[in-house]
């Protein structure tokens, strides 16, 4: 199966693109780690596949509407 055929079929079945799904899963998993651990943000970012804290923060804010630090403080 080609990548484009896979992406189209995935979109039909799941309702979002494979990249949107992956980003949402990574950010939601990281959000849980922020709430339940005292790990540094950079360590959580790296664990969930982000190469820098800045890239993680941008993705997190886009998906969650707040920064990782604010999420940790407000949800603790």
PyMOL commands that set and color helices and strands:
alter all, ss='L'
color gray80, all
select helices_A, chain A and resi 3-14+18-36+41-47+53-64+68-75
alter helices_A, ss='H'
color red, helices_A
deselect
rebuild
show_as cartoon
